[in-house]
Amino acid sequence: MILNCERYSGPCACGREHPLETRLVAVDYGCLREFESYMARCGLTGRRTVLYDTNTYNLPNMVHVRADREIVLEARGLHSEKNAIEAVMPQLADADVIITVGSGTLMDFARYPAYKLGVPFVAVPTLASSDGFTANVCSVVVDGHKESIPMKAPRLVVADLDIIANAPQHLTVSGIADILAKYVSLADWQIAHLVSGEYYCERTAGVARRALKLMTGCAERLLRGERPDFAAMTMSQMLAGLSMQLLGNSRAASGAEHLVAHLVEMKPPRFEGAHGVHGECVGVGTVLCAGEYHRLAALTPRARPYAPLDEGWVREKFGPLAPGILKANEDDCLAGFDPENIVAHWDEIRAIVAGIPSQQWFIDTLRGLGGKYRLSDIGIDESLGGEVLEISAAIRNRLTLMRMRRVLDFGEE
């Protein structure tokens, strides 16, 4: 299965151009054996540095592509942390092409140096656990805070299903959860556009919806006991990543549900024991958001005046991370429009939320696949359930329905 990315780029009805760095995505069984032909089709020549970690280098079905230099990082404790990534950069400085073989975390150790060094990057995913492989912006930990920073999208992606199909099942389910989350992220984007006039692109949203439709079908077939469709699941994740590349940000693919994963990685007070693969944490966040969004849609709010985040609250909830949270919220997106706009469009917001499956559907789907769906599954005390979405909404200055709660009165307080 070959995805020619040119069909998605160029002038758009939204009024913007959508340039894509990614030219070709190959998803098939045994496609690594055709690696050289794909490289030639994409015009990728010169000195190659191939980056692995100790897990991916030793995979039983791994086809080691030709390299002028191989770098093998220790997999244990490897995280997308800016200082750790920059420490690897000197070893990549003489490469004409950087090739990375591994998971989403390892991809960041190539895509960020590729961006800084101005060289092309090739992705060889070894599992389908998240949607970041074709993205050009990723979230990494910078001084303890989860931040989105620009990175290089891969010129070429070669996803060999002989390798991906043998990944541990919980990582495959993590990837499913990361895509099912688009039900919430797309709703958040539509609502933000409706009430604040935030930029919205139907072409980009359509790419994310195509990914979501593919993955929903895959999940439903798995629940019926059918064989996994690794080709469709992997292509779904590539499409979701392209939606981020089209925008230059993660708006179409990351809403309030993703901020729960960021909370887990940042580990503020009371969340020190939180853990889990990115998609697993996103899945739990999606369950929480689906329940809360449908609950709110059944109510009728009144607008209340905007007020900045309370500094005392931030310091209590985030402890030593508070200065970064306060800085991230200085130019609060809530301050840029009249909260009455939310109330005036509440019926339309209800209709958008109605397109999100019920909380029980997400629970049944994730549980049926053997995935994580409860806070306790990711090391968070269930007693914190009433606070998780409120706290996580402060992490990123992005307009979501959860963040809008700060300027809405539902008569519950």
C-alpha positions as CSV (number, residue, x, y, z in Angstrom):
1,M,0.0,0.0,0.0
2,I,1.6,3.2,-1.2
3,L,0.4,6.7,-0.1
4,N,1.3,9.4,-2.5
5,C,1.2,12.5,-0.3
6,E,1.2,15.1,-3.1
7,R,-2.6,14.8,-3.3
8,Y,-3.0,16.4,0.1
9,S,-0.6,19.4,-0.4
10,G,-0.8,22.7,-2.3
11,P,-3.4,25.5,-2.4
12,C,-6.5,24.8,-0.3
13,A,-10.1,26.2,-0.1
14,C,-9.2,27.4,3.4
15,G,-7.0,30.1,1.8
16,R,-3.7,28.6,2.9
17,E,-1.0,26.5,1.2
18,H,-0.3,23.1,2.7
19,P,3.3,22.1,1.9
20,L,4.3,18.5,2.8
21,E,7.8,17.3,3.5
22,T,6.7,13.7,3.3
23,R,6.6,12.5,-0.3
24,L,6.0,8.8,0.0
25,V,4.6,6.3,2.6
26,A,5.0,2.6,2.0
27,V,3.0,0.2,4.2
28,D,3.2,-3.5,3.4
29,Y,4.5,-6.8,4.4
30,G,8.2,-7.1,3.5
31,C,8.5,-3.6,2.1
32,L,11.8,-3.0,3.8
33,R,13.3,-5.3,1.1
34,E,12.4,-2.5,-1.3
35,F,14.0,0.2,0.8
36,E,16.6,1.2,-1.8
37,S,14.0,1.7,-4.5
38,Y,11.9,3.9,-2.2
39,M,15.0,6.0,-1.4
40,A,15.7,6.5,-5.1
41,R,12.1,7.5,-5.8
42,C,12.4,10.2,-3.1
43,G,15.8,11.4,-4.4
44,L,17.6,10.5,-1.1
45,T,21.3,10.0,-1.6
46,G,24.6,10.6,0.2
47,R,26.0,9.5,3.6
48,R,23.5,7.7,5.8
49,T,23.4,7.5,9.5
50,V,20.9,4.9,10.8
51,L,19.6,5.3,14.3
52,Y,18.2,2.4,16.4
53,D,17.7,1.6,20.0
54,T,18.8,-1.7,21.6
55,N,15.3,-3.1,21.2
56,T,14.8,-2.3,17.6
57,Y,18.3,-3.2,16.5
58,N,17.8,-6.8,17.8
59,L,14.2,-7.4,16.6
60,P,14.0,-10.9,15.1
61,N,12.5,-9.8,11.8
62,M,14.6,-6.7,11.4
63,V,16.1,-5.9,8.0
64,H,19.1,-3.7,8.6
65,V,19.3,-1.2,5.8
66,R,22.6,-0.1,4.4
67,A,24.3,2.5,6.6
68,D,27.5,4.5,6.6
69,R,27.1,4.7,10.4
70,E,24.9,3.0,12.8
71,I,24.0,4.4,16.2
72,V,22.3,2.2,18.8
73,L,20.8,4.0,21.8
74,E,20.0,2.2,25.1
75,A,16.3,1.7,25.0
76,R,15.8,1.5,28.8
77,G,14.8,4.9,30.1
78,L,14.8,6.6,26.7
79,H,12.4,9.5,26.6
80,S,11.6,12.4,24.3
81,E,13.5,14.9,26.4
82,K,15.1,17.9,24.7
83,N,18.5,17.7,26.5
84,A,18.8,14.0,25.7
85,I,18.0,14.5,22.1
86,E,20.5,17.3,21.7
87,A,23.2,15.1,23.3
88,V,22.9,12.8,20.3
89,M,23.1,15.5,17.7
90,P,26.9,15.6,17.4
91,Q,26.9,12.0,16.2
92,L,24.4,13.0,13.4
93,A,26.2,16.1,12.2
94,D,28.0,14.6,9.2
95,A,24.9,12.7,7.8
96,D,23.3,13.6,4.5
97,V,20.3,11.5,5.4
98,I,19.1,10.4,8.9
99,I,17.2,7.1,9.0
100,T,15.5,6.1,12.2
101,V,14.2,2.6,13.0
102,G,11.9,2.4,16.0
103,S,9.0,3.9,17.9
104,G,7.6,7.4,18.2
105,T,10.1,8.2,20.9
106,L,13.1,7.2,18.9
107,M,11.8,9.2,15.9
108,D,12.2,12.4,17.9
109,F,15.9,11.6,18.3
110,A,16.1,12.0,14.5
111,R,13.4,14.4,13.5
112,Y,14.6,17.2,15.8
113,P,18.3,16.9,14.8
114,A,17.1,16.7,11.1
115,Y,15.2,20.0,11.6
116,K,18.2,21.7,13.3
117,L,20.8,20.3,10.8
118,G,18.6,20.9,7.7
119,V,19.0,17.3,6.4
120,P,16.2,14.9,5.3
121,F,14.9,12.2,7.6
122,V,13.5,8.7,6.9
123,A,11.2,6.9,9.3
124,V,11.1,3.1,9.6
125,P,8.4,2.5,12.2
126,T,8.6,-0.8,14.1
127,L,5.2,-0.6,15.7
128,A,2.0,1.3,15.3
129,S,1.5,2.7,18.8
130,S,0.9,6.4,18.0
131,D,0.2,8.9,15.2
132,G,3.4,11.0,15.2
133,F,5.4,9.2,12.5
134,T,4.4,11.6,9.7
135,A,4.1,14.8,11.9
136,N,6.5,17.8,11.7
137,V,5.8,19.0,15.2
138,C,6.0,16.9,18.4
139,S,5.7,17.3,22.1
140,V,8.9,16.8,24.1
141,V,9.8,17.4,27.7
142,V,11.7,20.7,28.1
143,D,12.8,21.5,31.7
144,G,10.1,19.2,33.0
145,H,7.3,20.7,30.9
146,K,5.7,19.1,27.9
147,E,6.0,21.5,25.0
148,S,5.4,21.3,21.2
149,I,8.4,22.2,19.2
150,P,9.0,22.2,15.4
151,M,10.7,19.1,14.0
152,K,11.4,17.7,10.5
153,A,8.7,15.4,9.0
154,P,10.1,12.3,7.3
155,R,10.7,12.6,3.5
156,L,10.0,8.8,3.3
157,V,8.2,6.4,5.6
158,V,8.7,2.6,5.2
159,A,6.4,0.6,7.5
160,D,7.2,-3.1,7.2
161,L,4.2,-5.0,8.5
162,D,6.3,-8.1,9.1
163,I,7.8,-6.2,11.9
164,I,4.8,-4.1,13.0
165,A,2.5,-7.2,13.2
166,N,4.8,-8.8,15.8
167,A,4.8,-5.9,18.2
168,P,3.3,-6.5,21.7
169,Q,-0.5,-6.3,21.6
170,H,-0.7,-3.6,24.2
171,L,1.3,-1.3,22.0
172,T,-1.0,-2.0,19.0
173,V,-4.0,-1.1,21.3
174,S,-2.2,2.0,22.4
175,G,-2.1,3.1,18.7
176,I,-5.8,2.4,18.3
177,A,-6.6,4.5,21.3
178,D,-4.4,7.4,20.0
179,I,-6.6,7.5,16.8
180,L,-10.0,7.0,18.5
181,A,-9.1,10.1,20.5
182,K,-9.7,12.1,17.3
183,Y,-13.4,12.0,18.1
184,V,-12.7,14.5,20.9
185,S,-9.8,16.5,19.3
186,L,-11.8,17.2,16.1
187,A,-14.8,18.2,18.2
188,D,-12.6,20.6,20.3
189,W,-11.3,22.2,17.1
190,Q,-14.7,22.6,15.5
191,I,-16.1,24.2,18.8
192,A,-13.1,26.5,19.0
193,H,-13.7,27.7,15.4
194,L,-17.4,28.2,16.1
195,V,-17.0,30.3,19.2
196,S,-13.7,32.2,18.7
197,G,-13.2,32.2,14.9
198,E,-10.0,30.1,15.3
199,Y,-8.6,29.0,11.9
200,Y,-10.2,25.7,10.6
201,C,-9.4,23.7,7.5
202,E,-11.8,21.2,6.2
203,R,-9.2,19.4,4.1
204,T,-7.0,18.8,7.1
205,A,-10.0,17.8,9.3
206,G,-11.0,15.4,6.5
207,V,-7.6,13.7,6.6
208,A,-8.0,13.2,10.4
209,R,-11.5,11.9,9.9
210,R,-10.4,9.5,7.3
211,A,-7.8,8.2,9.8
212,L,-10.5,7.9,12.4
213,K,-12.9,6.1,10.2
214,L,-10.2,3.6,9.2
215,M,-9.2,2.9,12.8
216,T,-12.8,2.7,14.1
217,G,-13.5,0.0,11.5
218,C,-10.3,-1.9,12.6
219,A,-11.3,-1.7,16.2
220,E,-14.8,-3.0,15.6
221,R,-13.5,-5.9,13.5
222,L,-11.1,-6.8,16.3
223,L,-13.9,-6.8,18.8
224,R,-15.8,-9.3,16.5
225,G,-12.8,-11.6,16.7
226,E,-11.5,-10.9,13.2
227,R,-7.8,-10.8,12.3
228,P,-6.0,-7.5,12.9
229,D,-5.8,-5.3,9.8
230,F,-2.3,-4.0,10.4
231,A,-2.2,-2.3,7.0
232,A,-5.3,-0.2,7.8
233,M,-4.2,0.5,11.4
234,T,-0.8,1.7,10.3
235,M,-2.1,3.8,7.4
236,S,-4.6,5.4,9.8
237,Q,-1.7,6.6,11.9
238,M,0.2,7.9,8.9
239,L,-2.9,9.9,7.9
240,A,-3.3,11.4,11.3
241,G,0.3,12.4,11.3
242,L,-0.1,14.1,7.9
243,S,-3.0,16.2,9.4
244,M,-0.4,17.6,11.8
245,Q,2.1,18.2,9.0
246,L,-0.6,20.0,6.9
247,L,-1.2,22.4,9.7
248,G,2.2,22.7,11.2
249,N,0.6,21.9,14.6
250,S,-1.3,19.1,16.2
251,R,-4.7,20.9,16.3
252,A,-6.6,18.2,14.3
253,A,-5.1,15.3,16.3
254,S,-4.8,16.6,19.9
255,G,-7.4,18.1,22.2
256,A,-8.3,17.9,25.8
257,E,-7.8,14.2,25.9
258,H,-4.2,14.4,24.9
259,L,-3.4,16.7,27.8
260,V,-4.0,13.8,30.2
261,A,-1.0,12.1,28.6
262,H,1.0,15.2,29.1
263,L,0.0,15.3,32.8
264,V,1.3,11.7,33.2
265,E,4.6,12.6,31.6
266,M,5.1,15.8,33.6
267,K,4.1,14.2,37.0
268,P,3.0,17.2,39.1
269,P,2.2,16.7,42.8
270,R,-0.2,13.7,43.4
271,F,0.6,12.3,40.0
272,E,4.2,11.2,40.7
273,G,3.2,7.5,40.2
274,A,1.5,8.0,36.9
275,H,2.8,5.9,34.0
276,G,1.9,4.4,30.7
277,V,2.6,4.5,27.0
278,H,1.4,7.7,25.3
279,G,-1.6,6.2,23.5
280,E,-2.7,4.3,26.6
281,C,-2.8,7.6,28.6
282,V,-4.6,9.3,25.7
283,G,-7.2,6.5,25.7
284,V,-7.9,7.1,29.4
285,G,-8.2,10.9,28.7
286,T,-10.6,10.1,25.9
287,V,-12.8,8.1,28.2
288,L,-12.9,11.0,30.7
289,C,-13.6,13.7,28.0
290,A,-16.4,11.7,26.4
291,G,-18.1,11.4,29.7
292,E,-17.7,15.0,30.7
293,Y,-18.5,16.5,27.3
294,H,-21.8,14.5,27.0
295,R,-22.6,15.5,30.6
296,L,-22.0,19.2,29.8
297,A,-24.0,19.1,26.6
298,A,-27.0,18.0,28.5
299,L,-26.9,21.1,30.6
300,T,-27.5,24.8,29.7
301,P,-24.7,27.2,30.7
302,R,-24.5,30.9,31.4
303,A,-21.5,33.0,30.5
304,R,-19.3,34.4,33.3
305,P,-16.5,36.9,33.0
306,Y,-13.1,35.8,32.0
307,A,-10.4,35.7,34.7
308,P,-6.8,34.5,34.3
309,L,-5.8,31.3,36.0
310,D,-5.4,31.8,39.7
311,E,-1.7,31.8,40.5
312,G,-2.4,30.2,43.9
313,W,-4.3,27.3,42.3
314,V,-1.6,26.8,39.7
315,R,1.1,26.6,42.4
316,E,-0.9,24.2,44.5
317,K,-1.7,21.9,41.6
318,F,1.7,22.0,39.8
319,G,4.2,22.6,42.6
320,P,7.7,23.2,41.1
321,L,6.2,23.1,37.6
322,A,4.0,26.2,38.3
323,P,6.3,28.9,36.8
324,G,6.2,27.1,33.4
325,I,2.5,26.6,33.5
326,L,1.9,30.3,34.4
327,K,4.2,31.4,31.5
328,A,2.4,29.1,29.1
329,N,-0.9,30.7,30.0
330,E,0.2,34.3,29.8
331,D,-1.6,34.9,26.5
332,D,-4.7,33.0,27.4
333,C,-6.7,31.9,24.4
334,L,-9.9,32.3,26.5
335,A,-9.3,36.1,26.7
336,G,-9.6,36.6,23.0
337,F,-13.3,36.3,22.6
338,D,-16.6,37.0,24.4
339,P,-17.8,34.0,26.5
340,E,-21.3,34.8,25.4
341,N,-20.3,33.4,22.1
342,I,-20.2,30.0,23.7
343,V,-23.7,30.3,25.1
344,A,-25.1,31.6,21.8
345,H,-23.8,28.6,20.0
346,W,-24.6,26.0,22.6
347,D,-27.1,24.1,20.5
348,E,-24.5,23.8,17.7
349,I,-21.9,22.7,20.3
350,R,-24.4,20.0,21.5
351,A,-24.7,18.8,17.9
352,I,-20.9,18.6,17.6
353,V,-20.6,16.7,21.0
354,A,-23.3,14.3,19.8
355,G,-20.8,13.1,17.2
356,I,-18.5,11.8,19.9
357,P,-19.4,8.2,20.9
358,S,-20.6,7.7,24.5
359,Q,-18.2,7.2,27.3
360,Q,-19.5,3.6,27.6
361,W,-18.6,2.9,24.0
362,F,-15.0,4.0,24.6
363,I,-14.9,1.9,27.8
364,D,-16.3,-1.2,26.1
365,T,-14.0,-0.8,23.1
366,L,-10.8,-0.3,25.0
367,R,-11.6,-2.9,27.6
368,G,-12.6,-5.4,24.9
369,L,-9.3,-4.9,23.2
370,G,-7.4,-5.4,26.5
371,G,-6.5,-1.7,26.7
372,K,-6.4,0.8,29.5
373,Y,-9.5,2.9,30.3
374,R,-9.4,3.8,34.0
375,L,-7.2,6.3,35.8
376,S,-5.9,3.5,38.0
377,D,-4.7,1.7,34.9
378,I,-2.2,4.5,34.4
379,G,-1.2,4.9,38.0
380,I,-3.6,7.8,39.0
381,D,-5.8,7.6,42.1
382,E,-9.4,7.3,41.1
383,S,-10.2,9.9,43.7
384,L,-8.6,12.5,41.5
385,G,-11.0,11.9,38.7
386,G,-12.9,15.1,39.3
387,E,-9.8,17.2,38.9
388,V,-7.8,15.5,36.2
389,L,-9.4,17.3,33.2
390,E,-9.4,20.7,34.9
391,I,-5.7,20.4,35.9
392,S,-4.6,19.0,32.5
393,A,-6.4,21.8,30.7
394,A,-3.9,24.3,32.1
395,I,-0.9,22.5,30.6
396,R,-1.4,23.8,27.0
397,N,-2.8,27.2,26.0
398,R,-5.3,25.6,23.5
399,L,-9.0,26.3,23.3
400,T,-10.9,23.1,24.2
401,L,-14.4,22.7,25.6
402,M,-12.8,21.6,28.8
403,R,-10.8,24.9,29.0
404,M,-14.0,26.9,28.2
405,R,-15.5,25.6,31.5
406,R,-13.6,28.5,33.2
407,V,-16.0,31.0,31.6
408,L,-19.2,29.0,31.9
409,D,-21.6,28.6,34.8
410,F,-23.6,25.4,34.8
411,G,-25.2,26.1,38.2
412,E,-23.2,23.4,39.9
413,E,-21.0,25.4,42.2
